[in-house]
Amino acid sequence: MATLLFAAAGGNLLYAQAWNESREEKVQRMKWWSDDRFGMFIHWGIYALPARHEWVKQYERIADEDYRKYFDHFSPDLYDPREWAARAKRAGVKYVVLTAKHHDGFCLWDSRYTDFKVTRTPWGKDLIGPFVEAFRAEGIRTGFYYSLIDWHHPHFTYDRIHPNGPADDEERKRANEERDMNIYRQYLRDQLTELLTLFGRIDELFLDFSYPGENGKGHRDWDSEELLRLVRRLQPHIIVNNRADLDHTDWGWDYITPEQFMPHEWPSVGGERVPWETCQTFSGAWGYSRDEYTWKSPHQLVVMLIETVSKGGNLLLNVGPTARGAFDDRAVERLEGIGEWMKFHSRSIYGCTQAPDGYEAPRNCLVTYNAKTHRLYIHVLEWPFKSLHLPGFRGKIKYAQLLNDGSEILFATPSPSGGHMAEGSGENDVVLTLPVERPGVEVPVIELFLK
């Protein structure tokens, strides 16, 4: 990786060396993440009380004094991080990212730099310490989401998305004369230092988010270069996302984050494939939303996980706990559905990636590949009748089986003399002989041991 970065601004050196790491060293640092593939996002804060979306303060333009009632009534008496961790474990989750602070500025830990924190609510206790302890006990790596935005901080300047700022540009400028972003930038550094020193090893940091341009905020507003230097210094092994507006560097981010959509292929930057993670919700909101009914089915979620891995990516799937600290029943049902499928099929996910060129996915199938074991996994979305044609697979397969029960799948190269099994097949194809009855799992998987 390049370590000196220049910008075309009068020939000045704008960004100096900050993270000296070779390509091979980065691959090794990220190996656990690239192997694990499946993470859990947890959006939780006082926005769980209105239960109308985590952006409720902005969407409804709620004034600070009116938003305060949620702070004054936050007491999650059902909070049991050990239960959360156990549910995540059963679902097959390998790492977790918790919203330590969201855009409203409310903090889940006892930060010394603000009173807008959980220890000043009726609950009165830190939430993060027990959380990381519980998830680590289950062998799940821990990460934090931290909002660069803070609608509560008195020196966070009004901009185009601030819920409480003047709508008129001139009025906004006058109001911002009483706010000092230098003070807020120090607040960012202080809080990130707390998060990255108080809770032991942190594996992933999800910074959110930049919106540069007119009346927006970008890397200069956050002083993102210095923030990332701080992060790397405190936790050199950590993996950081790409939302601090440092796309002009090759050291200020480790992976890209398509949100709430599925890329049509493995994303690339500058013509080169890059690590990526799609963050997705069970429904249409990240925080607990009582009246949200657009919930994805367990089948949709399993297919989403498979498709993500088939394109070389990770899935970060979100849960929004209730104001009392429990997982919504709808979320529990879906986690259990994913876990039931992962119990029998996780090796088609963990350690897997996009198949090499030359292994075309059959019709109505998604394919993943494990380079270490040299096995290919065919995820059959629509169960065919009696046979599955694999184009171009002649001479490539040693053995085939259904993954859910380990039962053998017979295969053959179609005979040139014809016959019903050969119809529509090329001379380099392989035909798998399948049971007529579809296996009783969300998505059947055929495991191919390659030569």
C-alpha positions as CSV (number, residue, x, y, z in Angstrom):
1,M,0.0,0.0,0.0
2,A,1.2,3.5,-0.7
3,T,2.0,5.5,2.5
4,L,2.3,9.0,1.2
5,L,-0.8,10.7,-0.2
6,F,-0.9,14.0,-2.2
7,A,-3.7,16.2,-3.4
8,A,-3.6,18.6,-6.3
9,A,-3.7,21.9,-4.3
10,G,-0.8,24.0,-5.4
11,G,1.6,21.1,-5.1
12,N,1.2,21.0,-1.3
13,L,1.5,17.8,0.7
14,L,-1.9,17.6,2.4
15,Y,-1.8,14.1,3.9
16,A,1.4,12.6,5.3
17,Q,2.2,9.0,6.1
18,A,-0.1,7.7,8.7
19,W,-0.4,3.9,8.4
20,N,2.6,2.0,7.0
21,E,1.3,-1.4,6.2
22,S,1.9,-3.7,3.2
23,R,-0.9,-5.3,1.3
24,E,0.0,-8.7,2.7
25,E,-0.1,-7.3,6.3
26,K,-3.5,-5.9,5.7
27,V,-4.8,-9.2,4.4
28,Q,-3.5,-10.9,7.5
29,R,-4.9,-8.3,9.9
30,M,-8.3,-8.7,8.3
31,K,-8.2,-12.5,7.9
32,W,-10.5,-13.3,10.9
33,W,-13.1,-10.8,9.5
34,S,-12.9,-12.2,5.9
35,D,-13.3,-15.7,7.3
36,D,-16.1,-15.0,9.7
37,R,-18.5,-13.4,7.2
38,F,-21.5,-13.0,9.5
39,G,-21.8,-10.3,12.1
40,M,-24.6,-8.7,14.2
41,F,-25.3,-5.0,14.4
42,I,-27.1,-3.8,17.5
43,H,-28.8,-0.3,17.4
44,W,-29.9,0.6,20.9
45,G,-30.4,3.8,22.7
46,I,-33.2,6.1,24.1
47,Y,-34.8,6.1,20.7
48,A,-36.1,2.7,21.6
49,L,-38.7,4.5,23.8
50,P,-40.6,6.3,21.1
51,A,-40.1,3.2,19.0
52,R,-40.5,5.2,15.8
53,H,-37.1,4.8,14.2
54,E,-33.6,5.7,15.5
55,W,-33.7,9.0,13.5
56,V,-37.0,10.0,15.2
57,K,-35.4,13.2,16.6
58,Q,-34.5,14.4,13.1
59,Y,-37.5,13.1,11.3
60,E,-40.0,14.7,13.7
61,R,-37.8,17.7,14.5
62,I,-38.0,17.0,18.2
63,A,-36.5,19.8,20.4
64,D,-33.9,18.9,23.0
65,E,-36.3,19.6,25.9
66,D,-39.0,17.3,24.4
67,Y,-36.5,14.5,23.6
68,R,-35.4,14.6,27.2
69,K,-38.4,12.6,28.3
70,Y,-36.9,9.5,26.7
71,F,-33.7,10.0,28.6
72,D,-35.6,10.5,31.9
73,H,-37.5,7.2,31.4
74,F,-34.7,4.9,30.1
75,S,-34.5,1.9,32.4
76,P,-33.9,-1.4,30.6
77,D,-34.8,-3.8,33.4
78,L,-34.8,-6.8,31.1
79,Y,-31.3,-6.2,29.8
80,D,-29.3,-9.4,29.9
81,P,-26.3,-9.3,27.6
82,R,-25.6,-13.0,28.2
83,E,-29.0,-13.8,26.7
84,W,-28.2,-11.5,23.7
85,A,-24.8,-13.2,23.2
86,A,-26.3,-16.7,23.5
87,R,-28.9,-15.8,20.8
88,A,-26.2,-14.4,18.6
89,K,-24.1,-17.6,19.1
90,R,-27.0,-19.9,18.2
91,A,-27.6,-17.9,15.0
92,G,-24.1,-18.4,13.9
93,V,-22.9,-14.8,14.5
94,K,-19.1,-14.4,14.7
95,Y,-18.7,-10.7,15.6
96,V,-20.9,-7.9,16.9
97,V,-21.0,-4.2,16.6
98,L,-22.9,-2.1,19.2
99,T,-24.0,1.5,18.9
100,A,-21.9,3.1,21.6
101,K,-23.3,6.5,20.5
102,H,-25.8,7.3,17.8
103,H,-26.6,10.6,16.1
104,D,-28.7,11.8,19.1
105,G,-25.5,11.9,21.2
106,F,-26.7,9.5,23.9
107,C,-23.9,7.3,25.2
108,L,-24.2,3.8,26.5
109,W,-21.1,4.0,28.7
110,D,-20.1,6.3,31.6
111,S,-18.2,8.8,29.5
112,R,-16.5,11.5,31.6
113,Y,-17.1,14.1,28.8
114,T,-20.8,14.3,28.9
115,D,-23.9,14.0,31.1
116,F,-26.0,12.7,28.2
117,K,-25.2,9.1,29.1
118,V,-26.8,6.0,30.5
119,T,-25.3,6.4,34.0
120,R,-27.4,9.6,34.4
121,T,-30.7,7.9,33.4
122,P,-32.9,5.9,35.9
123,W,-30.9,2.8,34.9
124,G,-27.8,4.4,36.2
125,K,-25.3,1.8,35.1
126,D,-22.8,1.3,32.3
127,L,-24.2,-1.0,29.5
128,I,-21.0,-1.6,27.5
129,G,-18.8,-3.4,30.0
130,P,-21.3,-6.2,30.7
131,F,-22.0,-6.4,26.9
132,V,-18.4,-7.0,25.8
133,E,-17.8,-9.4,28.7
134,A,-20.9,-11.5,27.7
135,F,-20.1,-11.6,24.0
136,R,-16.4,-12.4,24.5
137,A,-17.5,-15.3,26.8
138,E,-19.3,-16.8,23.8
139,G,-16.3,-16.4,21.6
140,I,-17.8,-13.5,19.6
141,R,-15.5,-10.7,18.6
142,T,-16.7,-7.2,19.7
143,G,-16.8,-3.9,17.9
144,F,-18.3,-0.4,18.4
145,Y,-20.4,1.9,16.2
146,Y,-19.6,5.5,17.0
147,S,-21.5,8.4,15.4
148,L,-19.4,11.3,14.2
149,I,-22.6,13.3,14.3
150,D,-24.0,14.5,17.6
151,W,-27.3,16.5,17.7
152,H,-27.0,17.0,21.5
153,H,-23.5,18.5,21.8
154,P,-23.7,22.3,22.1
155,H,-20.7,22.9,19.8
156,F,-21.8,20.6,17.0
157,T,-22.6,23.1,14.3
158,Y,-26.0,23.2,12.7
159,D,-26.0,21.8,9.2
160,R,-28.5,20.5,6.6
161,I,-29.5,17.4,8.6
162,H,-29.4,18.8,12.1
163,P,-32.9,18.4,13.6
164,N,-32.9,21.6,15.7
165,G,-31.1,24.1,13.5
166,P,-32.6,27.1,11.6
167,A,-33.8,26.2,8.2
168,D,-32.6,29.6,6.7
169,D,-29.0,29.6,5.7
170,E,-28.2,33.1,7.1
171,E,-29.9,32.3,10.4
172,R,-28.0,29.0,10.6
173,K,-24.7,30.9,10.0
174,R,-25.5,33.4,12.8
175,A,-26.5,30.6,15.2
176,N,-23.2,28.7,14.4
177,E,-21.2,31.7,15.5
178,E,-21.9,30.5,19.1
179,R,-20.6,27.0,18.3
180,D,-17.0,25.9,18.0
181,M,-16.2,22.8,16.0
182,N,-12.7,22.7,17.5
183,I,-14.3,21.9,20.9
184,Y,-16.4,19.2,19.3
185,R,-13.4,17.7,17.5
186,Q,-11.7,17.4,20.8
187,Y,-14.8,15.7,22.1
188,L,-14.6,13.1,19.3
189,R,-11.0,12.4,20.2
190,D,-11.7,12.1,23.9
191,Q,-14.6,9.8,23.5
192,L,-12.9,7.5,21.0
193,T,-10.0,7.3,23.3
194,E,-12.3,6.1,26.1
195,L,-14.0,3.5,23.9
196,L,-10.7,2.2,22.7
197,T,-9.0,2.0,26.1
198,L,-11.7,1.2,28.7
199,F,-13.0,-2.1,27.3
200,G,-10.0,-4.1,26.2
201,R,-9.4,-5.3,22.7
202,I,-11.9,-3.9,20.2
203,D,-11.9,-5.7,16.9
204,E,-14.0,-3.4,14.6
205,L,-14.9,0.3,14.6
206,F,-17.8,1.5,12.6
207,L,-17.7,5.3,12.2
208,D,-20.9,6.9,10.9
209,F,-21.1,9.1,8.8
210,S,-19.9,11.9,6.5
211,Y,-22.0,14.1,4.2
212,P,-19.6,16.6,2.6
213,G,-20.7,19.4,0.5
214,E,-22.8,22.5,1.1
215,N,-24.1,22.6,4.7
216,G,-22.6,19.2,5.3
217,K,-19.6,17.7,7.1
218,G,-16.6,15.7,5.9
219,H,-13.1,14.8,6.9
220,R,-12.0,18.3,7.6
221,D,-14.9,18.8,10.0
222,W,-14.1,15.6,11.9
223,D,-10.3,16.0,11.4
224,S,-10.6,12.4,10.2
225,E,-6.9,12.0,9.5
226,E,-6.0,12.6,13.1
227,L,-8.9,10.5,14.3
228,L,-7.7,7.5,12.3
229,R,-4.2,8.0,13.5
230,L,-5.5,8.0,17.1
231,V,-7.5,4.8,16.4
232,R,-4.6,3.0,14.8
233,R,-2.3,4.0,17.6
234,L,-4.7,2.8,20.4
235,Q,-5.8,-0.4,18.7
236,P,-3.3,-1.3,15.8
237,H,-5.1,-4.5,14.9
238,I,-8.6,-2.9,14.6
239,I,-10.6,-2.9,11.4
240,V,-12.3,0.4,10.4
241,N,-15.0,1.2,7.9
242,N,-15.0,3.9,5.2
243,R,-17.5,6.5,6.5
244,A,-15.0,9.1,7.8
245,D,-14.7,10.7,4.3
246,L,-11.1,9.4,3.8
247,D,-11.7,7.8,0.4
248,H,-8.8,9.9,-0.9
249,T,-6.4,7.8,1.2
250,D,-5.5,4.1,1.2
251,W,-5.0,3.9,4.9
252,G,-8.1,5.7,6.3
253,W,-10.4,2.7,5.8
254,D,-10.3,-1.1,5.6
255,Y,-13.6,-2.0,4.0
256,I,-16.6,-0.3,2.2
257,T,-20.2,-0.5,3.6
258,P,-23.1,-0.7,1.1
259,E,-26.2,-0.2,3.3
260,Q,-29.6,-1.7,2.8
261,F,-28.9,-2.9,-0.7
262,M,-27.1,-5.8,-2.4
263,P,-24.3,-5.0,-4.9
264,H,-24.7,-6.8,-8.2
265,E,-21.1,-7.9,-8.0
266,W,-18.1,-7.8,-5.8
267,P,-17.5,-4.0,-5.3
268,S,-14.2,-2.5,-6.6
269,V,-12.4,0.8,-6.0
270,G,-10.0,2.0,-8.7
271,G,-10.6,-1.2,-10.6
272,E,-9.6,-3.4,-7.7
273,R,-11.9,-5.6,-5.6
274,V,-12.0,-4.4,-2.0
275,P,-13.2,-5.9,1.3
276,W,-16.9,-5.1,1.8
277,E,-19.7,-5.5,4.3
278,T,-23.3,-4.9,3.7
279,C,-25.3,-3.7,6.8
280,Q,-28.9,-4.8,6.6
281,T,-32.0,-4.7,8.9
282,F,-34.6,-7.3,9.6
283,S,-37.2,-4.6,8.8
284,G,-37.1,-1.0,7.6
285,A,-35.5,0.5,10.8
286,W,-32.3,0.0,12.7
287,G,-33.6,0.9,16.2
288,Y,-36.6,-0.8,17.7
289,S,-39.7,0.2,15.7
290,R,-42.9,-1.2,17.2
291,D,-45.2,-0.5,14.2
292,E,-42.8,-1.6,11.4
293,Y,-44.2,-4.5,9.5
294,T,-41.8,-4.9,6.5
295,W,-39.9,-7.7,8.1
296,K,-37.8,-10.0,5.9
297,S,-38.5,-13.7,6.3
298,P,-35.9,-16.2,7.6
299,H,-35.6,-17.5,4.0
300,Q,-34.9,-14.0,2.6
301,L,-32.2,-13.5,5.3
302,V,-30.5,-16.8,4.7
303,V,-30.4,-16.1,0.9
304,M,-29.1,-12.6,1.7
305,L,-26.2,-14.1,3.7
306,I,-25.4,-16.6,1.0
307,E,-25.5,-14.0,-1.8
308,T,-23.2,-11.7,0.2
309,V,-20.6,-14.4,0.7
310,S,-21.0,-15.5,-3.0
311,K,-19.8,-12.0,-3.9
312,G,-16.9,-12.0,-1.5
313,G,-18.5,-9.9,1.3
314,N,-19.7,-9.9,4.9
315,L,-23.2,-9.5,6.2
316,L,-23.8,-7.3,9.3
317,L,-27.4,-8.0,10.3
318,N,-29.1,-5.6,12.7
319,V,-31.2,-6.2,15.8
320,G,-32.9,-3.2,17.6
321,P,-33.6,-4.2,21.2
322,T,-36.7,-2.8,23.0
323,A,-36.6,0.0,25.6
324,R,-36.7,-2.7,28.3
325,G,-33.6,-4.3,26.9
326,A,-35.0,-7.4,25.2
327,F,-34.9,-8.6,21.6
328,D,-38.2,-8.2,19.8
329,D,-40.0,-11.6,19.3
330,R,-39.9,-11.0,15.6
331,A,-36.1,-10.7,15.7
332,V,-35.8,-13.8,17.9
333,E,-37.8,-15.8,15.4
334,R,-35.6,-14.8,12.6
335,L,-32.3,-15.4,14.5
336,E,-33.6,-18.9,15.3
337,G,-34.4,-19.5,11.7
338,I,-31.0,-18.4,10.5
339,G,-29.4,-20.5,13.3
340,E,-31.3,-23.6,12.3
341,W,-29.9,-23.3,8.8
342,M,-26.4,-22.4,9.9
343,K,-26.3,-25.4,12.2
344,F,-26.1,-27.7,9.1
345,H,-24.6,-25.3,6.5
346,S,-22.1,-23.0,8.2
347,R,-19.2,-24.4,6.4
348,S,-20.6,-23.0,3.2
349,I,-20.3,-19.6,4.8
350,Y,-17.3,-19.4,7.1
351,G,-14.0,-19.2,5.3
352,C,-15.8,-18.9,2.0
353,T,-15.8,-16.4,-0.8
354,Q,-16.7,-15.9,-4.4
355,A,-16.0,-19.0,-6.6
356,P,-13.0,-18.8,-8.9
357,D,-13.5,-18.1,-12.6
358,G,-14.5,-21.2,-14.4
359,Y,-17.0,-22.4,-11.9
360,E,-20.3,-21.0,-13.2
361,A,-23.3,-21.1,-10.9
362,P,-26.1,-23.3,-12.2
363,R,-29.5,-21.8,-12.9
364,N,-31.3,-20.7,-9.8
365,C,-28.3,-21.3,-7.6
366,L,-25.7,-19.3,-5.7
367,V,-22.1,-20.6,-5.3
368,T,-19.5,-20.1,-2.5
369,Y,-16.0,-21.5,-2.4
370,N,-13.5,-22.4,0.3
371,A,-10.0,-22.1,-1.0
372,K,-8.4,-23.8,2.0
373,T,-10.5,-27.0,1.7
374,H,-10.9,-26.6,-2.1
375,R,-14.6,-27.2,-1.8
376,L,-17.4,-25.6,-3.8
377,Y,-20.9,-25.0,-2.3
378,I,-24.0,-24.9,-4.6
379,H,-26.9,-23.3,-2.8
380,V,-30.0,-24.4,-4.6
381,L,-32.7,-21.7,-4.4
382,E,-35.3,-23.5,-6.6
383,W,-35.2,-27.3,-6.3
384,P,-35.1,-29.0,-9.7
385,F,-36.6,-32.3,-10.7
386,K,-34.1,-35.2,-10.4
387,S,-31.0,-33.5,-11.9
388,L,-28.9,-30.4,-11.8
389,H,-26.6,-29.5,-14.7
390,L,-23.2,-28.0,-13.9
391,P,-21.8,-26.3,-17.0
392,G,-18.1,-26.8,-17.6
393,F,-17.5,-29.0,-14.5
394,R,-16.2,-32.1,-16.4
395,G,-13.2,-33.5,-14.7
396,K,-13.3,-31.1,-11.7
397,I,-15.3,-33.1,-9.1
398,K,-14.0,-35.9,-6.8
399,Y,-17.1,-36.3,-4.7
400,A,-20.5,-34.7,-4.1
401,Q,-22.9,-34.7,-1.2
402,L,-25.9,-32.9,0.4
403,L,-24.4,-30.7,3.1
404,N,-27.3,-31.0,5.6
405,D,-27.1,-34.8,6.0
406,G,-23.8,-35.8,4.3
407,S,-25.6,-38.1,1.8
408,E,-23.9,-38.8,-1.4
409,I,-24.9,-37.2,-4.7
410,L,-24.1,-39.2,-7.7
411,F,-22.9,-37.4,-10.8
412,A,-21.9,-38.2,-14.4
413,T,-20.8,-36.6,-17.6
414,P,-23.6,-36.8,-20.1
415,S,-23.1,-39.5,-22.7
416,P,-22.6,-38.3,-26.3
417,S,-25.2,-40.9,-27.4
418,G,-27.9,-38.8,-25.8
419,G,-30.7,-39.8,-23.5
420,H,-32.9,-37.7,-21.4
421,M,-30.2,-36.8,-18.8
422,A,-28.0,-35.4,-21.6
423,E,-30.6,-33.1,-23.1
424,G,-29.5,-29.5,-23.0
425,S,-26.0,-30.4,-21.7
426,G,-22.6,-29.6,-23.3
427,E,-19.8,-32.1,-23.6
428,N,-18.0,-30.5,-20.6
429,D,-21.0,-30.4,-18.3
430,V,-21.6,-32.6,-15.3
431,V,-25.1,-33.8,-14.2
432,L,-25.9,-34.3,-10.6
433,T,-28.6,-36.8,-9.8
434,L,-30.8,-35.3,-7.1
435,P,-33.5,-36.8,-4.9
436,V,-37.0,-36.0,-6.1
437,E,-38.0,-34.6,-2.7
438,R,-36.5,-31.3,-1.7
439,P,-34.4,-31.5,1.5
440,G,-36.4,-29.9,4.4
441,V,-34.1,-26.9,5.0
442,E,-34.4,-23.2,4.0
443,V,-31.9,-23.5,1.2
444,P,-30.4,-26.9,0.3
445,V,-26.6,-27.0,-0.3
446,I,-24.6,-29.4,-2.4
447,E,-21.0,-29.7,-1.3
448,L,-18.5,-30.5,-4.1
449,F,-15.1,-31.8,-3.3
450,L,-12.9,-30.6,-6.1
451,K,-10.0,-32.3,-7.6
